[in-house]
């Protein structure tokens, strides 16, 4: 019995000693209902795994949602640095979760999950782990400007610590090229350099710092752009159409000349065409004519010198088949009003756009296809990686 009583204080002393050596010691007692000695002996790798599990169990839409859950802007969540205006891409989040579930989550569940009560994994614990153990004050950002250009920025938030080891040690770019990194200590305002991608692959920027920190950011490869099928304008004959036009002498006909072999006669003509634009005439016929006993259909016993129907620019050709317009000829020897009912049989080509997006006309679809083709063929300049930039003696301020 005495051994048991002695064992309990010994266990408590061991736990207290472990907590005293932990980076979480300064957080002890600051947040109620949290016994940080449970994770006091965890390595930084295990603590990072803890944060990954925390992120895996949530589905944040905006970066500000993660900040409300215990993170700070500049922290990395779902492999993405948090920013005040940032929005998570659901596809990238799902991809990150899928990788975590297949690789690291089993290790967390087997070794670490059983040590924590479910209520402990909250924003207070997350903030404590980050502030005391994992957040070293460094932040880095890689910002794309277009497919080929981007910027890399790095800075240091002291957060009460002394600014020791903020001198750059090594700067290297793989898959791209950046302007030289300045040989001076890095402060909270940060340092930014312009960069360019080599080709359309990914680019990785790595900055090693004097305190042993390594800042690494990767620019994803330019996505392979599929050129949509080329829009093609196809014209197909539509069904035949028939319409009847009424022509009046006073409104539609005009005098062309006097009739041949009939000096007192007037030769008149009216041009007709289908109401549908660009339709082709197949046949014309007279339905009725009248209104005056002196209104004659040509050729009117050869006194007209022209057929009844002809192409507008070929008065001696009989018929209008295959034409877009037709001229109707009449002869009259008085001024009385008269009219004709003319039947036109025609066919129009129906234009359809193959490979056009639904609801989009051919001209717009063609323009978008040409832009997509140019974009898909665009490749950033390709060049070899430059040697890493290695810094010598720290520069003085």
C-alpha angles and dihedrals in degrees: 000000000000090000091056093051091050093048094060096056088044091055091048091049091050091050091048092049090050091050091049090059093045126100085232094065093097090056095055112123095005094104121041123234093023122113102191091186087083091073098022093109096047118117121238088255090057091047090053088050088053091056091047090054090049090052091045091057092054134064106208117183101190131034088240088062090061090047089054087053094059106282127110132222108275093036116117119245124171086000090299129110111239118242131177094251098033124130123194118239104231091213093054091045091052090048091051092049092048091054092046093048092051098043120021107016095076089058091051094049093046100045110020113018095072091057094062129067111228093245092058095066097082140118093278092058091044092051091048093051093047098044096044105031118012111028105081096177095258122126132178134183133192112198122188115219096183137328093298108025131064141152131234118208130181132179144163129236108201094201091189095315124115114260095246124153095014093135115113114245105180136004122191136170123198119193094010146031134252134189112265114284111244114254097232137098117281118239137183094279089062134215123259131194129185117241140185131211122238109229118325098302128104122287126212125201119195126187119184117201132207094249091060096261118140119205112198128175129175129206110213119238118265105268115249105256116215114216109225119234112282114263112243125194109220126189119205128178113259122214117285117272130204127201135167121222124197114216124195123202094225095046109030108024127075129190114254101177143317117291121266115251086006112079091180094052126091123216110216133183139192126192118221134183136173115275090235110083119247093008119151120232114234099177143348128205140171115250095180142339132190150100095127136043089221097059109105131189113229142278079039097184092321094298091117098055088213136075121255092255128026140153109276092246098037109057095172095055115092119223135017104235110146093017130119092217137022134207119222116206127207137173126211136173097195140042098247121132117258139168143200133206108214123190118213122196111196145158128214128204111242110219116214128179115226114206093012116138113252112278094011123117122231097254093053093044091050092050092049091047092052091050091049091049093052091047093049092050094049113110126181117238111281120223137152122266115269120233115270116271107241120192124218127196112000114261118242121238 
